[in-house]
Each structure stands twice: as structure tokens, then as C-alpha cells.
Amino acid sequence: MLAGVLLALPVHAAQLTLDLGTAKGTRTWDTEQLLKHPQARDIDIPQDVSYKRAMHYRAVPVAALLEGVTNDAHLQAIATDGFAAEMPAAPLLQKTGSQAWLAIEDPAHPWPGLSQDKPSAGPFYLVWTDPAASNISPEQWPYAVGKIRLLASVAERFPALLPDPKLAAEDPVNKGFALFQKNCFACHRLNGAGDSQLGPDLNIPHNPTEYFAGDYLKLYIRNPQNLRQWPQAKMPAITPEVLSDEELGQVVSYLKQMAGRKVSQ
């Protein structure tokens, strides 16, 4: 009952903080400013990742908000629920092919809830036009965004995530580490390292490769509800379109490696 009451409340103006480091400083945009941004326009998303249907938004190109940020930079989008998407700057700055947009929820025309008894993807939602052109993953569509900040790379900030440095760059474990950053790190910490507050740590106290027998871990990643069903489950299915079978095997190889590289608790 309470959830229904909360969802019935009107949407209010919100604020987005951009923290682009010492060189560019911090700027706060409110809903009205973004809706009136000179580059704001109406866009259509034929297959929205979060709503799983076609959606229409008023949006600003993310590149327009990141002036001065270079392609080799690293950014993090932080959502109000603790989701922290790690994102290389280059795709966000593209102006052709896959293009990133910051969709802005207008308080006068609120978006629908993501599902029954859940709020919308607002107030700010990072969406993509032509996402297939750059293989944009679902984790690169963070919603309920409250802050975007410029940071050092994941490897620099969190050395506890690194696999054995003796491994070749093309080793499946290192490939799995790259995929872990793109598809898992937004929700999960590992070895206590990370900024997300959403999902459990994947190495402490136990790594999932230590308690999922056989291929059950892969089954769980593919669709958690096929293995464990409960109404409040949050982990989405990771389909072959997001991670191929080969890539899924690489992620599991990384996790197996890290089971032997736990930090002291």
C-alpha cells in the first residue's frame, strides 16, 4: 500500500552533479536547466533496455555535458540505489554510431514505473541510440543517475581486483576481468574493492565458484530466476546477446582466479 502511495506522488525537479576533477571542477544541473539545454532534443529509443519497449525522451547528448573530457578518460555514473557504472569516456563522447544521451524526466510528464510497484527510471537516465554499433551492454544504461564523476581507471583505483600480473594480456582470465568491469562491477564488489552498494562481494567471504557446482554458476548468471526464485530478486538475466558463451566462460575464469587471490579480512 505504501509503495502505491509513493508512486502516486508527483515527480519533483532533481539535480545532477558532474564532478570532472580539478581541471574542470564540479557543476550541478537541475531538471529545468537540462530540459532547456541548447542541445536538448526529443529522441526515440526503439528497444529501451530498462523498459523493454520503445520509449520517447527529452534528452541532451552526454558529450555536450562532458566538454573538455578526453577519450582516454574514465567516468563513473552513480545511481541513487547504489548502482555504480564504470564507463570509459570514449563511447560517451561519440557523436556518430552509438551515441549516449542523458534522458531527463519532466516533472510535468513523468515516465512510467519500471514495473508494478516500482518507480520510474528518472530523474536522469543514460540511454543510447544505435547501441549495437559499439556493443553497448545493459550495464551501460544506468538509470536514477544522481552523479557522474571523472576517476582513475578501475585497475588503478582497486588493485585488489587484479589477476595474476604474470598472465598474458590475451589470457582468458584478463579478458574475463575486462568483461567483469563492464558487466558485473556496477553491482558487485570483489575483495572489498569497488563503489557499488547494490550486490554482494563476489570473493569475500566466498567466491561463487567455490559453492556453485559444475555449470550451475553459468546457469545462475544466464538467468538467476531459473535457479533461485524470489519476488525481490534484482539481478537481471545475462543473455548470450550481452555475454556470449565464450565470454561467460572468461568471466568465470576470472572469478576462479580471484578465489585464490583473496585479501585478508
N, C-alpha and C positions, 0 to 999 in steps of 0.2 A: 504493500500500500504506500509506504513511504517513497519507494522508488518511483511509483507512478506520479506522486505529488511533485517530486523533484523534477521529473521530466516535463511536467506541465508548466513549470516556471519559465518566464521569458528569458531569452538569451541576452546577456549583457555585453557591452563592449569589453574587450580584453586588451592585453598588452603583450607584445613580442619583444624580447630582448635579444639584440645582436651584440655579442662580445667578440670583437675581431682583434683582440690583443693590443699591445701597447702602441703599435703603429697606427691602427685605425680607430682604436678606442671602442667605447660601448655606446650603443644607441637604442632607444626604446621607441617602438612604433605602436600606436594604438589602432584599433579596428577602423575608426573613421579615416585616419591618415592613410592606411593601406588601401581602403576602398577608393580613396580619391587620388592614389598614386598616379603620376602621369603615364606610367606604363601598364596600369591595371586594365584588364580586358576580360571579356566573357570567353570561357573555354569549355569545350565538351570533352569528357573522358569516356570513350565507348565502353571500356570494361574497368571500372574502378576496383582496385584491389580490396579495399575495406568494405565497400557497399556491395560488391559483387554484381554490379549492374551499371548501366550508363548513368552518368551524373553530369550536371552543369554547374560551373563555379564562376565566381568573380575572382580573378587571381592576378598576381604580379609575378613576372619572371624572377626566379631566385637569383639569377645573375645580376639583376638590377639592384638587389639588396646587398650584394657582396662585392661592390666595386672596390678594386684595389687588391682583392684576394687573388692569388696566383694558382695556376693549375696544379702545382706540386704541393699545395697546402692540404691540410686535413681538418675536417669540421665534424662537429657533433651536434645533433638535434635532440634536445631533451624534451620529453613529453611530461605532462602533469601526473601521469600514473607511474613514473619511474623508468619508462622505456627510454633508452639512450642509443640512438642510431649513430654509428660511426660511419662517416662518409668522406671519401676522397673528394677534393674540391672540383677536379676536372669535369666529371659528369654534370655537376650542379651548374657549372659555368657555360656549358654548351648552349649554343643558340640555333643549332640545327640538329636533326636526328632526334634522339631522346632529349627532351627539354624539361627541366624542373620548374615547377610553378608553386608558389605559396597561395593556396586557396584560402579565402577569407570568409568566415561565416558572418553574414549580415544579421545583426540582432532583429531587424525588421522582417527578415525572411530566413528563419533558422532552418538548418538542414535536418533531415530526419534522423532518428536514432539509428545506431549501427545495427541494432537488433532489438527485440522486445525487452523492455525494461533497462535499456542501455542508452547513454547519452549519444550525441552526435559525434562526428569526427572533429568538430570545432574546438576552440575558436580558429585555429590555424592548422592547416593540413598540407603536407608536401606531396604533390601529385605530379604525374609525368604524362606528357604527350609522346606517343610513339615509344613506349618503354622497351619494346623488343629490340629496337635498333642498337641499344647498348647493354642488353641483357640486364635490365634493372630488376632487382629482386624485390619481393614484397616487403622486406625489412627496410627498404629504401623509400617507403611510403609512410613515414611517421605521421601520426595524427595527434590531436590535442597538444600541439607543439607550443611550448612556452619560451624556449630559449634556443638559440643557435650560437655556438661558440667555436672559435679558432683554437686548435690544440696541436700539440705534437702528435706524431703517429702513435697507434696503439702499441707497437713494439717498443717505442721509446718510453712511453709512459708506464707500461706494465711489463717489465722484463720477466715476471713470473709466468707469463703466458708463453714464453718462447720454448720451442722444442730444442732438441739437442743441436748445438751450433755446428757439429761435425757433419750433419746431414747435407746432402747436395740440395741446391736450390730447387731442382725438379723432383726431389723425393716426394712421394705421395703424402708424407706427413706435413711437409711445408706447404704443399698445395692445400691440404686439409686445414692448416692454420689460416691461410688466406680466406678460405670458404667459411670457416668458423667466424672470422671477423665480420664477414658480410652478412651471414645468415643466422648466427646464434648469439653473438656478443651483445646485441641490442637488448636482450632479455636476461642473459646469464653472465655471471661472473665465473672465473676459473682461478683456483689457487688464491681466492680472496681478491683477485685483481679485476677491476672494472668499475664502471659508474652506474650500471643498471641496478634498479631496486625491484625488478619485476619477477624474475625467476630465480631458482636455487643455484648455488655454486655447483659447477659440474666436475669438481675434483676433490673438494673437501666437504665432509669427511670421506666420502666415497665417490669414485668415478663411475658413471653408469656402465662402462664396460666391465666393471667388477661385479655387477649384480644383475645385468641382463644376459641371460644365457643364449648361446647361438646367435641367430639373426633377430632376436626379439628387440634389440635396440634399434635396428633399422626399421622394423615394423612399427615401433613406437614413434620414431621420427616421421615416418611416412604419414601416419595418422594416429595420434595418441588415443583417440576415441575407440579405435579398433582393439586397443589393449586394456585401457582403463577408462571407464566412463563415469563422469560425474558432472552435475549441472554447471558448476562454476569453473570448469576447465578453461584455461586461457591459451594454451599452446596450440597454434594452428597446424594443420597438416602441411608437411613439406613435400610437395608433389614432384614428380620427375621433371616437370617443366621448370621448377625452381632449382632442384639439385638432381642431376642425372644419377643413375645407379653408380657410375664410376665416381662421381663427385661425392656421393653419400659415403661410399667406401673410404674416400680420402679423409672426410671429416671423422669417421670412426677411427681411422688410423692415427689421426692427430690425438684424439681422446685417449686411445690406448697408450700412446707415447707419454702423454701427460700423467697417466696413472702412476708412472714410475718416476715422475718429477714433481711430487707434491712438496709444498712448502711446509715448514714447521708450523704447527698450530699454536 
